[in-house]
């Protein structure tokens, strides 16, 4: 197992070190892990990589995303469809995220959880099944704003992927055209809503300061570890 992820900036090296860290942390109870970072930082890709390999180390994995806990569109857009305040304050249902997923998997929880409650594409609630977690499972949740004040104390381990606003927009222009309809629409939404929303998040919650693992993910193939536990 690789134990020094700082010295060699290679993706395989860092991912293997993260898997070793997760495999060995809180082995006698559910481990709750957040993968945070700006839009298009690579959070989902990294979370999927970790989940796909971690079971080989003997720990079952629960995969979830904050995207499964959106607010209804009427709530998300009540300050305006391009409002950065609306993005930071209104996009997600944090009480539901805690009640249905995070808190049941806490040391005092009953381990009966749901991984999603709302489908934002159809703008309708989801009747996802309730499952029971294994006693040594690892919950990996990816998404934006996971280190905001009301969630910060929920995680046993938090990873933050750091990228520049310019890189966030560059990746979005490759990824999100089909979602928003055109390059101009992607550019408008990021410059008006998503990037300023992230600026509000950093000013309010300083997520980089509170992450256990801080990774410069500007170049995903050669990530640089800026903070590591211990």
N, CA, C and O of each residue as an XYZ file, in Angstrom:
920
protein
N       0.846     -1.197      0.000
C       0.000      0.000      0.000
C       0.877      1.241      0.000
O       1.854      1.303      0.747
N       0.554      2.218     -0.813
C       1.304      3.464     -0.863
C       0.902      4.338      0.308
O      -0.288      4.551      0.540
N       1.871      4.844      1.046
C       1.563      5.646      2.225
C       2.014      7.091      2.084
O       1.697      7.907      2.949
N       2.745      7.441      1.025
C       3.216      8.817      0.843
C       2.704      9.350     -0.486
O       3.425      9.309     -1.483
N       1.464      9.852     -0.519
C       0.887     10.311     -1.776
C       1.358     11.690     -2.183
O       1.056     12.138     -3.289
N       2.102     12.389     -1.308
C       2.476     13.764     -1.582
C       3.649     13.844     -2.546
O       3.712     14.752     -3.374
N       4.582     12.896     -2.445
C       5.852     13.039     -3.145
C       5.764     12.749     -4.636
O       6.558     13.284     -5.410
N       4.819     11.915     -5.058
C       4.730     11.526     -6.467
C       3.366     11.914     -7.025
O       2.366     11.277     -6.694
N       3.305     12.949     -7.867
C       2.011     13.394     -8.391
C       1.545     12.559     -9.586
O       1.551     13.038    -10.719
N       1.143     11.318     -9.333
C       0.549     10.504    -10.382
C      -0.828     10.060     -9.917
O      -1.051      9.852     -8.724
N      -1.750      9.916    -10.859
C      -3.117      9.587    -10.467
C      -3.193      8.223     -9.788
O      -3.831      8.091     -8.744
N      -2.560      7.218    -10.358
C      -2.607      5.893     -9.753
C      -2.060      5.927     -8.333
O      -2.604      5.281     -7.438
N      -0.998      6.671     -8.130
C      -0.364      6.779     -6.819
C      -1.322      7.387     -5.800
O      -1.477      6.867     -4.695
N      -1.969      8.501     -6.183
C      -2.870      9.196     -5.267
C      -4.129      8.380     -5.005
O      -4.571      8.275     -3.861
N      -4.712      7.800     -6.056
C      -5.923      7.002     -5.870
C      -5.640      5.794     -4.988
O      -6.446      5.459     -4.120
N      -4.514      5.145     -5.198
C      -4.179      3.982     -4.372
C      -3.996      4.385     -2.910
O      -4.401      3.660     -2.002
N      -3.382      5.551     -2.693
C      -3.213      6.027     -1.323
C      -4.561      6.354     -0.688
O      -4.771      6.059      0.489
N      -5.471      6.953     -1.438
C      -6.799      7.247     -0.917
C      -7.545      5.965     -0.564
O      -8.201      5.898      0.475
N      -7.452      4.960     -1.409
C      -8.113      3.690     -1.129
C      -7.560      3.075      0.157
O      -8.315      2.564      0.983
N      -6.240      3.130      0.317
C      -5.644      2.624      1.549
C      -6.110      3.394      2.775
O      -6.350      2.811      3.832
N      -6.238      4.713      2.624
C      -6.709      5.538      3.733
C      -8.137      5.175      4.115
O      -8.442      5.017      5.297
N      -9.016      5.042      3.124
C     -10.409      4.705      3.397
C     -10.536      3.299      3.978
O     -11.321      3.064      4.897
N      -9.764      2.379      3.437
C      -9.859      0.992      3.890
C      -9.478      0.850      5.360
O      -9.990     -0.027      6.055
N      -8.574      1.716      5.833
C      -8.077      1.561      7.186
C      -8.669      2.507      8.212
O      -8.283      2.459      9.380
N      -9.602      3.371      7.811
C     -10.177      4.358      8.726
C     -11.519      3.875      9.260
O     -12.371      3.424      8.495
N     -11.702      3.969     10.563
C     -12.939      3.534     11.235
C     -13.361      2.138     10.772
O     -14.485      1.975     10.296
N     -12.499      1.131     10.897
C     -12.811     -0.182     10.358
C     -13.947     -0.904     11.062
O     -14.491     -1.870     10.528
N     -14.316     -0.439     12.273
C     -15.339     -1.133     13.045
C     -16.707     -0.461     12.973
O     -17.618     -0.835     13.712
N     -16.860      0.522     12.096
C     -18.160      1.177     11.925
C     -18.246      1.777     10.538
O     -17.281      1.729      9.775
N     -19.405      2.347     10.203
C     -19.575      2.982      8.897
C     -18.704      4.228      8.820
O     -18.716      5.067      9.720
N     -17.954      4.332      7.738
C     -17.106      5.489      7.457
C     -17.830      6.385      6.462
O     -18.218      5.930      5.386
N     -18.015      7.660      6.813
C     -18.749      8.600      5.965
C     -17.751      9.557      5.306
O     -17.063     10.316      5.989
N     -17.683      9.511      3.980
C     -16.666     10.228      3.217
C     -17.329     11.209      2.259
O     -18.267     10.848      1.547
N     -16.844     12.450      2.238
C     -17.303     13.470      1.296
C     -16.226     13.718      0.251
O     -15.047     13.843      0.581
N     -16.638     13.790     -1.014
C     -15.757     14.214     -2.109
C     -16.320     15.534     -2.625
O     -17.291     15.547     -3.381
N     -15.713     16.637     -2.217
C     -16.208     17.984     -2.487
C     -15.323     18.651     -3.528
O     -14.231     18.171     -3.834
N     -15.806     19.761     -4.066
C     -15.034     20.547     -5.012
C     -15.945     21.318     -5.935
O     -17.156     21.100     -5.925
N     -15.394     22.216     -6.735
C     -16.209     23.015     -7.657
C     -16.870     22.159     -8.725
O     -16.567     20.974     -8.872
N     -17.769     22.773     -9.460
C     -18.409     22.100    -10.588
C     -17.348     21.660    -11.593
O     -16.429     22.412    -11.918
N     -17.492     20.432    -12.075
C     -16.598     19.843    -13.084
C     -15.181     19.598    -12.562
O     -14.236     19.518    -13.347
N     -15.030     19.478    -11.241
C     -13.696     19.240    -10.669
C     -13.234     17.799    -10.815
O     -12.048     17.516    -10.644
N     -14.148     16.878    -11.127
C     -13.802     15.467    -11.216
C     -14.222     14.672     -9.998
O     -13.689     13.592     -9.740
N     -15.169     15.198     -9.252
C     -15.610     14.551     -8.006
C     -16.242     13.193     -8.258
O     -15.892     12.215     -7.598
N     -17.169     13.122     -9.202
C     -17.871     11.864     -9.475
C     -16.910     10.809     -9.994
O     -16.984      9.645     -9.600
N     -16.009     11.215    -10.876
C     -15.035     10.271    -11.430
C     -14.170      9.681    -10.323
O     -13.966      8.468    -10.274
N     -13.658     10.532     -9.433
C     -12.825     10.039     -8.346
C     -13.624      9.156     -7.398
O     -13.150      8.096     -6.992
N     -14.839      9.585     -7.040
C     -15.662      8.788     -6.127
C     -15.950      7.408     -6.716
O     -15.919      6.407     -6.001
N     -16.230      7.355     -8.014
C     -16.483      6.067     -8.666
C     -15.229      5.193     -8.674
O     -15.312      3.982     -8.472
N     -14.077      5.803     -8.907
C     -12.821      5.050     -8.871
C     -12.604      4.426     -7.499
O     -12.267      3.247     -7.389
N     -12.799      5.220     -6.462
C     -12.589      4.719     -5.111
C     -13.578      3.608     -4.783
O     -13.202      2.580     -4.220
N     -14.839      3.817     -5.134
C     -15.867      2.820     -4.831
C     -15.617      1.520     -5.575
O     -15.848      0.437     -5.037
N     -15.145      1.625     -6.812
C     -14.952      0.430     -7.625
C     -13.834     -0.462     -7.142
O     -13.809     -1.653     -7.449
N     -12.908      0.103     -6.388
C     -11.746     -0.664     -5.928
C     -11.808     -1.015     -4.449
O     -11.235     -2.017     -4.022
N     -12.501     -0.193     -3.668
C     -12.465     -0.345     -2.219
C     -13.013     -1.681     -1.743
O     -12.518     -2.243     -0.766
N     -14.032     -2.193     -2.426
C     -14.600     -3.477     -2.012
C     -13.564     -4.597     -2.056
O     -13.661     -5.565     -1.302
N     -12.569     -4.465     -2.942
C     -11.512     -5.472     -3.007
C     -10.656     -5.484     -1.745
O      -9.946     -6.454     -1.482
N     -10.723     -4.404     -0.962
C      -9.981     -4.347      0.296
C     -10.807     -4.851      1.475
O     -10.373     -4.777      2.625
N     -12.009     -5.368      1.177
C     -12.805     -5.998      2.219
C     -13.856     -5.128      2.872
O     -14.419     -5.503      3.901
N     -14.137     -3.940      2.276
C     -15.172     -3.082      2.861
C     -16.266     -2.800      1.827
O     -15.967     -2.349      0.722
N     -17.525     -3.060      2.175
C     -18.625     -2.733      1.265
C     -18.758     -1.221      1.115
O     -18.400     -0.463      2.016
N     -19.279     -0.791     -0.037
C     -19.356      0.638     -0.365
C     -20.793      1.043     -0.646
O     -21.534      0.317     -1.310
N     -21.179      2.200     -0.141
C     -22.448      2.844     -0.473
C     -22.099      4.100     -1.261
O     -21.402      4.980     -0.756
N     -22.584      4.183     -2.504
C     -22.286      5.335     -3.368
C     -23.498      6.233     -3.464
O     -24.604      5.769     -3.741
N     -23.293      7.511     -3.238
C     -24.387      8.466     -3.332
C     -23.831      9.799     -3.811
O     -22.620     10.020     -3.833
N     -24.753     10.684     -4.194
C     -24.384     12.023     -4.638
C     -25.374     13.016     -4.066
O     -26.546     12.698     -3.864
N     -24.894     14.221     -3.805
C     -25.811     15.275     -3.378
C     -26.849     15.566     -4.456
O     -27.904     16.128     -4.163
N     -26.557     15.186     -5.708
C     -27.512     15.399     -6.794
C     -28.809     14.623     -6.582
O     -29.826     14.954     -7.193
N     -28.796     13.613     -5.741
C     -30.017     12.889     -5.416
C     -30.872     13.574     -4.363
O     -31.896     13.042     -3.935
N     -30.438     14.768     -3.946
C     -31.158     15.495     -2.902
C     -31.376     16.953     -3.312
O     -31.270     17.862     -2.487
N     -31.682     17.165     -4.600
C     -32.038     18.503     -5.059
C     -33.350     18.966     -4.425
O     -34.186     18.159     -4.018
N     -33.501     20.268     -4.356
C     -34.797     20.857     -4.056
C     -35.641     20.887     -5.329
O     -35.084     20.820     -6.425
N     -36.968     20.985     -5.217
C     -37.804     21.190     -6.405
C     -37.388     22.462     -7.159
O     -36.823     23.388     -6.576
N     -37.674     22.485     -8.434
C     -37.260     23.616     -9.273
C     -37.798     24.943     -8.750
O     -37.109     25.960     -8.825
N     -39.018     24.946     -8.221
C     -39.595     26.190     -7.716
C     -38.757     26.761     -6.573
O     -38.680     27.979     -6.413
N     -38.132     25.893     -5.780
C     -37.254     26.343     -4.702
C     -35.897     26.733     -5.255
O     -35.349     27.769     -4.881
N     -35.349     25.913     -6.144
C     -34.023     26.178     -6.699
C     -33.967     27.490     -7.463
O     -32.932     28.157     -7.475
N     -35.063     27.866     -8.098
C     -35.071     29.040     -8.984
C     -35.794     30.238     -8.383
O     -36.050     31.209     -9.095
N     -36.130     30.201     -7.099
C     -36.962     31.271     -6.551
C     -36.233     32.608     -6.492
O     -36.890     33.648     -6.441
N     -34.908     32.622     -6.497
C     -34.153     33.881     -6.549
C     -33.772     34.255     -7.973
O     -33.093     35.257     -8.195
N     -34.209     33.447     -8.943
C     -33.832     33.656    -10.337
C     -32.973     32.512    -10.831
O     -32.166     31.966    -10.079
N     -33.142     32.146    -12.093
C     -32.469     30.954    -12.617
C     -30.957     31.106    -12.686
O     -30.247     30.102    -12.743
N     -30.443     32.335    -12.684
C     -28.999     32.546    -12.751
C     -28.433     33.104    -11.451
O     -27.307     33.602    -11.431
N     -29.195     33.028    -10.375
C     -28.747     33.604     -9.117
C     -27.670     32.754     -8.447
O     -27.906     31.572     -8.196
N     -26.503     33.311     -8.151
C     -25.498     32.533     -7.406
C     -25.937     32.249     -5.979
O     -25.621     31.193     -5.430
N     -26.673     33.198     -5.363
C     -27.199     32.958     -4.027
C     -28.189     31.797     -4.048
O     -28.216     30.976     -3.132
N     -28.999     31.737     -5.100
C     -29.926     30.621     -5.235
C     -29.217     29.286     -5.363
O     -29.676     28.276     -4.829
N     -28.091     29.286     -6.075
C     -27.327     28.046     -6.219
C     -26.764     27.607     -4.875
O     -26.899     26.443     -4.499
N     -26.138     28.518     -4.151
C     -25.498     28.159     -2.890
C     -26.509     27.865     -1.786
O     -26.298     26.957     -0.982
N     -27.595     28.614     -1.738
C     -28.527     28.517     -0.613
C     -29.715     27.599     -0.855
O     -30.248     27.024      0.094
N     -30.145     27.448     -2.116
C     -31.439     26.816     -2.385
C     -31.375     25.536     -3.215
O     -32.406     24.890     -3.401
N     -30.220     25.150     -3.713
C     -30.174     24.061     -4.692
C     -30.494     22.692     -4.086
O     -31.098     21.852     -4.754
N     -30.095     22.454     -2.826
C     -30.160     21.106     -2.278
C     -30.926     21.066     -0.957
O     -30.970     22.039     -0.204
N     -31.522     19.911     -0.707
C     -32.322     19.687      0.496
C     -31.425     19.020      1.547
O     -31.384     17.795      1.657
N     -30.724     19.832      2.301
C     -29.769     19.292      3.263
C     -30.434     18.559      4.437
O     -29.892     17.556      4.903
N     -31.585     19.027      4.927
C     -32.255     18.225      5.966
C     -32.585     16.808      5.499
O     -32.440     15.854      6.263
N     -33.031     16.666      4.239
C     -33.325     15.324      3.721
C     -32.045     14.507      3.557
O     -32.031     13.312      3.853
N     -30.988     15.135      3.096
C     -29.707     14.439      2.956
C     -29.259     13.878      4.298
O     -28.800     12.739      4.378
N     -29.390     14.671      5.342
C     -28.990     14.204      6.661
C     -29.952     13.143      7.186
O     -29.521     12.101      7.680
N     -31.238     13.402      7.081
C     -32.244     12.506      7.682
C     -32.259     11.134      7.026
O     -32.409     10.119      7.706
N     -32.103     11.100      5.707
C     -32.265      9.846      4.975
C     -30.958      9.085      4.754
O     -30.971      7.863      4.605
N     -29.830      9.800      4.732
C     -28.579      9.143      4.352
C     -27.488      9.277      5.403
O     -26.969      8.271      5.889
N     -27.137     10.501      5.758
C     -25.946     10.690      6.587
C     -26.177     10.273      8.038
O     -25.395      9.505      8.598
N     -27.244     10.776      8.640
C     -27.460     10.493     10.067
C     -27.726      9.015     10.370
O     -27.234      8.515     11.382
N     -28.490      8.292      9.528
C     -28.661      6.866      9.816
C     -27.349      6.082      9.800
O     -27.256      5.010     10.399
N     -26.334      6.618      9.114
C     -25.051      5.927      9.029
C     -24.036      6.472     10.030
O     -22.856      6.125      9.974
N     -24.496      7.324     10.942
C     -23.634      7.824     12.010
C     -23.441      6.735     13.059
O     -24.154      5.732     13.036
N     -22.494      6.910     13.977
C     -22.300      5.895     15.025
C     -23.555      5.596     15.832
O     -23.702      4.488     16.345
N     -24.462      6.562     15.954
C     -25.694      6.356     16.710
C     -26.891      6.010     15.828
O     -28.006      5.870     16.331
N     -26.676      5.871     14.518
C     -27.777      5.610     13.605
C     -28.154      4.145     13.530
O     -27.462      3.278     14.063
N     -29.284      3.880     12.847
C     -29.768      2.497     12.735
C     -29.291      1.811     11.453
O     -29.640      0.659     11.194
N     -28.491      2.522     10.653
C     -27.899      2.015      9.405
C     -28.932      1.728      8.322
O     -28.623      1.037      7.351
N     -30.152      2.242      8.465
C     -31.174      2.113      7.428
C     -31.240      3.439      6.670
O     -31.602      4.472      7.234
N     -30.885      3.395      5.386
C     -30.627      4.617      4.637
C     -31.272      4.588      3.259
O     -31.651      3.530      2.756
N     -31.388      5.760      2.662
C     -31.768      5.916      1.257
C     -30.728      6.783      0.569
O     -30.222      7.729      1.173
N     -30.399      6.484     -0.680
C     -29.337      7.211     -1.376
C     -29.847      8.369     -2.233
O     -29.041      9.122     -2.779
N     -31.153      8.527     -2.360
C     -31.699      9.631     -3.158
C     -33.136      9.873     -2.743
O     -33.838      8.971     -2.287
N     -33.559     11.137     -2.916
C     -34.929     11.492     -2.549
C     -35.643     12.300     -3.616
O     -36.861     12.467     -3.557
N     -34.874     12.822     -4.624
C     -35.498     13.714     -5.599
C     -34.778     13.597     -6.933
O     -33.549     13.539     -6.988
N     -35.571     13.562     -8.024
C     -35.034     13.547     -9.387
C     -35.184     14.947     -9.971
O     -36.286     15.365    -10.324
N     -34.065     15.669    -10.071
C     -34.163     17.056    -10.524
C     -34.489     17.169    -12.008
O     -34.997     18.199    -12.451
N     -34.203     16.123    -12.781
C     -34.503     16.191    -14.219
C     -36.004     16.116    -14.476
O     -36.522     16.818    -15.343
N     -36.698     15.273    -13.730
C     -38.156     15.202    -13.869
C     -38.864     16.100    -12.863
O     -40.088     16.227    -12.889
N     -38.095     16.721    -11.980
C     -38.614     17.604    -10.932
C     -39.687     16.902    -10.104
O     -40.793     17.411     -9.919
N     -39.331     15.729     -9.616
C     -40.308     14.942     -8.855
C     -39.599     14.122     -7.775
O     -38.433     13.759     -7.935
N     -40.306     13.830     -6.670
C     -39.715     13.007     -5.614
C     -39.407     11.594     -6.115
O     -40.038     11.091     -7.045
N     -38.426     10.976     -5.473
C     -38.056      9.605     -5.772
C     -38.451      8.711     -4.600
O     -38.231      9.057     -3.439
N     -39.030      7.573     -4.914
C     -39.352      6.580     -3.892
C     -38.258      5.521     -3.890
O     -38.512      4.353     -4.184
N     -37.045      5.934     -3.557
C     -35.925      4.999     -3.567
C     -36.033      4.054     -2.376
O     -36.558      4.432     -1.328
N     -35.542      2.835     -2.529
C     -35.710      1.845     -1.455
C     -34.852      2.160     -0.239
O     -33.794      2.778     -0.354
N     -35.316      1.732      0.915
C     -34.530      1.810      2.137
C     -33.692      0.540      2.251
O     -34.205     -0.572      2.123
N     -32.407      0.723      2.491
C     -31.494     -0.409      2.619
C     -30.816     -0.353      3.981
O     -30.834      0.675      4.658
N     -30.222     -1.468      4.367
C     -29.477     -1.508      5.619
C     -27.997     -1.694      5.329
O     -27.609     -2.627      4.625
N     -27.178     -0.815      5.867
C     -25.743     -0.849      5.613
C     -25.062     -1.914      6.457
O     -25.473     -2.204      7.580
N     -24.019     -2.482      5.890
C     -23.142     -3.350      6.680
C     -22.456     -2.512      7.754
O     -22.260     -1.309      7.586
N     -22.099     -3.152      8.844
C     -21.529     -2.429      9.968
C     -20.209     -1.756      9.675
O     -19.838     -0.810     10.368
N     -19.477     -2.223      8.650
C     -18.177     -1.633      8.318
C     -18.184     -1.000      6.927
O     -17.135     -0.889      6.294
N     -19.358     -0.585      6.449
C     -19.473     -0.013      5.105
C     -18.774      1.345      5.024
O     -18.517      1.994      6.038
N     -18.477      1.749      3.798
C     -17.956      3.087      3.521
C     -18.981      3.820      2.665
O     -19.305      3.383      1.560
N     -19.483      4.924      3.175
C     -20.360      5.803      2.400
C     -19.488      6.832      1.689
O     -18.733      7.562      2.332
N     -19.592      6.890      0.358
C     -18.866      7.884     -0.434
C     -19.898      8.768     -1.121
O     -20.650      8.308     -1.980
N     -19.928     10.048     -0.733
C     -20.859     11.019     -1.295
C     -20.057     12.066     -2.049
O     -19.137     12.667     -1.494
N     -20.406     12.288     -3.319
C     -19.760     13.358     -4.072
C     -20.744     14.504     -4.281
O     -21.957     14.301     -4.309
N     -20.202     15.704     -4.427
C     -21.062     16.841     -4.717
C     -20.464     18.160     -4.281
O     -19.455     18.206     -3.577
N     -21.106     19.229     -4.714
C     -20.691     20.572     -4.320
C     -21.211     20.892     -2.926
O     -22.204     20.325     -2.470
N     -20.523     21.812     -2.260
C     -20.967     22.413     -0.994
C     -21.049     21.416      0.174
O     -21.798     21.655      1.121
N     -20.314     20.331      0.130
C     -20.439     19.313      1.179
C     -19.743     19.696      2.485
O     -19.944     19.042      3.508
N     -18.933     20.745      2.456
C     -18.280     21.200      3.677
C     -18.862     22.522      4.174
O     -18.204     23.263      4.904
N     -20.096     22.807      3.775
C     -20.782     23.965      4.337
C     -21.040     23.719      5.820
O     -20.924     22.588      6.291
N     -21.387     24.764      6.551
C     -21.431     24.671      8.011
C     -22.362     23.572      8.502
O     -22.023     22.860      9.448
N     -23.536     23.415      7.876
C     -24.515     22.455      8.394
C     -24.165     21.008      8.080
O     -24.826     20.094      8.573
N     -23.135     20.783      7.266
C     -22.725     19.415      6.941
C     -21.317     19.080      7.426
O     -20.942     17.908      7.470
N     -20.551     20.076      7.783
C     -19.116     19.869      8.023
C     -18.845     18.800      9.066
O     -17.910     18.013      8.915
N     -19.649     18.759     10.122
C     -19.407     17.795     11.186
C     -19.931     16.400     10.906
O     -19.821     15.513     11.753
N     -20.505     16.193      9.718
C     -21.117     14.898      9.401
C     -20.125     13.885      8.855
O     -20.417     12.690      8.819
N     -18.952     14.349      8.428
C     -18.041     13.478      7.691
C     -16.912     12.980      8.584
O     -16.361     13.730      9.389
N     -16.584     11.719      8.430
C     -15.401     11.181      9.082
C     -14.140     11.527      8.308
O     -13.053     11.621      8.878
N     -14.297     11.715      6.999
C     -13.166     12.057      6.136
C     -13.706     12.893      4.977
O     -14.682     12.506      4.335
N     -13.081     14.029      4.709
C     -13.522     14.904      3.633
C     -12.359     15.176      2.679
O     -11.264     15.547      3.104
N     -12.615     14.985      1.389
C     -11.640     15.242      0.322
C     -12.133     16.445     -0.471
O     -13.306     16.503     -0.840
N     -11.260     17.393     -0.735
C     -11.623     18.547     -1.562
C     -10.715     18.582     -2.779
O      -9.490     18.584     -2.660
N     -11.349     18.609     -3.973
C     -10.626     18.711     -5.234
C     -10.620     20.172     -5.671
O     -11.673     20.759     -5.921
N      -9.444     20.742     -5.759
C      -9.287     22.162     -6.057
C      -8.965     22.352     -7.538
O      -8.005     21.772     -8.045
N      -9.771     23.167     -8.236
C      -9.447     23.586     -9.604
C      -9.781     25.066     -9.740
O     -10.540     25.614     -8.940
N      -9.219     25.702    -10.746
C      -9.454     27.124    -10.966
C     -10.815     27.337    -11.629
O     -11.329     26.423    -12.273
N     -11.409     28.528    -11.483
C     -12.646     28.831    -12.203
C     -12.507     28.664    -13.716
O     -13.437     28.197    -14.375
N     -11.373     29.034    -14.261
C     -11.165     28.896    -15.705
C     -11.205     27.438    -16.133
O     -11.762     27.112    -17.181
N     -10.617     26.554    -15.324
C     -10.626     25.132    -15.651
C     -12.016     24.535    -15.482
O     -12.430     23.681    -16.266
N     -12.736     24.984    -14.458
C     -14.118     24.541    -14.271
C     -14.951     24.869    -15.507
O     -15.696     24.020    -15.996
N     -14.830     26.083    -16.010
C     -15.575     26.480    -17.203
C     -15.105     25.709    -18.426
O     -15.926     25.290    -19.241
N     -13.810     25.517    -18.567
C     -13.286     24.787    -19.735
C     -13.846     23.368    -19.785
O     -14.245     22.899    -20.851
N     -13.879     22.688    -18.654
C     -14.419     21.326    -18.631
C     -15.925     21.333    -18.873
O     -16.455     20.452    -19.549
N     -16.612     22.332    -18.316
C     -18.059     22.417    -18.519
C     -18.410     22.606    -19.986
O     -19.417     22.075    -20.453
N     -17.596     23.352    -20.716
C     -17.862     23.581    -22.137
C     -17.698     22.303    -22.959
O     -18.209     22.215    -24.075
N     -16.997     21.323    -22.420
C     -16.924     20.004    -23.063
C     -18.039     19.089    -22.589
O     -18.543     18.269    -23.358
N     -18.431     19.225    -21.315
C     -19.326     18.260    -20.689
C     -20.802     18.617    -20.772
O     -21.641     17.729    -20.918
N     -21.136     19.908    -20.681
C     -22.508     20.310    -20.366
C     -23.294     20.910    -21.524
O     -24.404     21.401    -21.319
N     -22.746     20.882    -22.730
C     -23.471     21.476    -23.863
C     -24.790     20.749    -24.104
O     -25.815     21.394    -24.329
N     -24.781     19.438    -24.060
C     -26.027     18.685    -24.285
C     -27.052     18.997    -23.199
O     -28.254     19.006    -23.466
N     -26.590     19.249    -21.985
C     -27.493     19.539    -20.882
C     -28.140     20.915    -21.019
O     -29.337     21.066    -20.777
N     -27.351     21.916    -21.405
C     -27.855     23.290    -21.436
C     -28.187     23.801    -22.833
O     -28.800     24.860    -22.970
N     -27.792     23.066    -23.876
C     -28.242     23.397    -25.218
C     -27.245     24.074    -26.122
O     -27.374     23.976    -27.342
N     -26.258     24.757    -25.581
C     -25.269     25.440    -26.422
C     -24.079     25.851    -25.564
O     -24.155     25.892    -24.336
N     -22.962     26.158    -26.258
C     -21.792     26.659    -25.538
C     -22.099     27.992    -24.858
O     -21.643     28.243    -23.743
N     -22.873     28.846    -25.534
C     -23.217     30.142    -24.944
C     -24.035     29.965    -23.675
O     -23.837     30.696    -22.704
N     -24.949     29.010    -23.671
C     -25.775     28.780    -22.481
C     -24.927     28.260    -21.325
O     -25.129     28.658    -20.178
N     -23.980     27.372    -21.623
C     -23.085     26.868    -20.586
C     -22.252     28.012    -20.011
O     -22.117     28.154    -18.796
N     -21.699     28.819    -20.906
C     -20.865     29.933    -20.469
C     -21.658     30.912    -19.597
O     -21.164     31.374    -18.568
N     -22.876     31.221    -20.010
C     -23.706     32.137    -19.238
C     -24.011     31.568    -17.851
O     -23.902     32.272    -16.847
N     -24.389     30.303    -17.803
C     -24.787     29.714    -16.523
C     -23.599     29.632    -15.564
O     -23.742     29.903    -14.372
N     -22.443     29.265    -16.077
C     -21.276     29.169    -15.202
C     -20.815     30.542    -14.727
O     -20.509     30.718    -13.548
N     -20.763     31.508    -15.626
C     -20.255     32.822    -15.241
C     -21.225     33.566    -14.327
O     -20.796     34.338    -13.469
N     -22.539     33.340    -14.503
C     -23.525     34.059    -13.700
C     -23.891     33.327    -12.414
O     -24.115     33.968    -11.387
N     -23.956     31.989    -12.450
C     -24.518     31.234    -11.315
C     -23.490     30.343    -10.626
O     -23.253     30.498     -9.427
N     -22.882     29.425    -11.348
C     -22.080     28.394    -10.700
C     -20.757     28.920    -10.144
O     -20.429     28.644     -8.990
N     -20.001     29.660    -10.928
C     -18.723     30.157    -10.424
C     -18.906     31.177     -9.301
O     -18.204     31.087     -8.293
N     -19.821     32.145     -9.430
C     -20.065     33.029     -8.278
C     -20.642     32.296     -7.071
O     -20.370     32.671     -5.930
N     -21.445     31.245     -7.315
C     -21.951     30.445     -6.207
C     -20.819     29.776     -5.440
O     -20.850     29.706     -4.212
N     -19.820     29.282     -6.168
C     -18.649     28.705     -5.509
C     -17.872     29.759     -4.731
O     -17.329     29.475     -3.664
N     -17.822     30.964     -5.263
C     -17.138     32.051     -4.555
C     -17.835     32.348     -3.225
O     -17.175     32.575     -2.211
N     -19.174     32.345     -3.236
C     -19.930     32.526     -1.996
C     -19.616     31.406     -0.999
O     -19.452     31.655      0.195
N     -19.535     30.191     -1.498
C     -19.246     29.024     -0.651
C     -17.891     29.174      0.032
O     -17.767     28.950      1.236
N     -16.881     29.553     -0.740
C     -15.549     29.676     -0.168
C     -15.484     30.819      0.843
O     -14.820     30.704      1.873
N     -16.175     31.922      0.547
C     -16.189     33.044      1.481
C     -16.906     32.682      2.779
O     -16.520     33.140      3.855
N     -17.947     31.863      2.676
C     -18.759     31.516      3.839
C     -18.178     30.366      4.651
O     -18.176     30.412      5.881
N     -17.687     29.337      3.969
C     -17.359     28.077      4.647
C     -15.888     27.686      4.597
O     -15.472     26.787      5.328
N     -15.079     28.344      3.743
C     -13.655     28.020      3.621
C     -13.416     26.512      3.530
O     -12.689     25.960      4.356
N     -14.015     25.835      2.542
C     -13.941     24.368      2.520
C     -12.537     23.813      2.397
O     -12.253     22.740      2.928
N     -11.651     24.518      1.710
C     -10.281     24.017      1.572
C      -9.584     23.927      2.926
O      -8.746     23.053      3.148
N      -9.942     24.844      3.831
C      -9.310     24.834      5.152
C      -9.800     23.683      6.020
O      -9.116     23.286      6.963
N     -10.971     23.144      5.713
C     -11.585     22.123      6.571
C     -11.511     20.713      5.982
O     -11.949     19.759      6.624
N     -10.971     20.565      4.787
C     -10.839     19.235      4.181
C      -9.695     18.471      4.836
O      -8.646     19.044      5.131
N      -9.901     17.182      5.059
C      -8.822     16.334      5.559
C      -7.778     16.077      4.489
O      -6.580     16.024      4.765
N      -8.260     15.916      3.249
C      -7.385     15.713      2.100
C      -7.685     16.821      1.095
O      -8.827     16.978      0.663
N      -6.671     17.582      0.727
C      -6.806     18.658     -0.250
C      -5.946     18.313     -1.461
O      -4.741     18.092     -1.341
N      -6.584     18.270     -2.627
C      -5.893     17.847     -3.845
C      -6.048     18.916     -4.918
O      -7.163     19.344     -5.215
N      -4.936     19.346     -5.496
C      -4.974     20.203     -6.676
C      -5.278     19.300     -7.869
O      -4.453     18.477     -8.266
N      -6.485     19.469     -8.439
C      -6.972     18.586     -9.497
C      -7.040     19.307    -10.842
O      -7.801     18.918    -11.728
N      -6.246     20.349    -10.980
C      -6.223     21.102    -12.246
C      -5.822     20.200    -13.399
O      -6.346     20.322    -14.507
N      -4.893     19.298    -13.136
C      -4.465     18.287    -14.118
C      -4.796     16.923    -13.523
O      -3.999     16.384    -12.755
N      -5.945     16.353    -13.856
C      -6.385     15.110    -13.198
C      -5.416     13.946    -13.350
O      -5.370     13.062    -12.495
N      -4.645     13.939    -14.426
C      -3.704     12.839    -14.635
C      -2.495     12.950    -13.707
O      -1.820     11.956    -13.439
N      -2.223     14.166    -13.216
C      -1.115     14.368    -12.273
C      -1.603     15.228    -11.105
O      -1.171     16.372    -10.958
N      -2.492     14.690    -10.282
C      -3.009     15.465     -9.145
C      -1.904     15.713     -8.108
O      -1.019     14.881     -7.908
N      -1.980     16.873     -7.459
C      -1.003     17.214     -6.425
C      -1.689     17.252     -5.064
O      -2.631     18.017     -4.856
N      -1.219     16.434     -4.153
C      -1.771     16.410     -2.810
C      -1.190     17.570     -2.010
O       0.025     17.663     -1.832
N      -2.064     18.454     -1.530
C      -1.642     19.627     -0.772
C      -1.823     19.435      0.732
O      -1.167     20.110      1.526
N      -2.701     18.529      1.124
C      -2.888     18.186      2.539
C      -3.266     16.731      2.642
O      -4.026     16.202      1.830
N      -2.708     16.081      3.680
C      -2.973     14.655      3.910
C      -3.036     14.406      5.407
O      -2.246     14.997      6.143
N      -3.926     13.571      5.889
C      -4.011     13.340      7.343
C      -2.691     12.856      7.921
O      -2.051     11.955      7.379
N      -2.296     13.468      9.030
C      -1.091     13.044      9.718
C       0.186     13.556      9.098
O       1.274     13.263      9.593
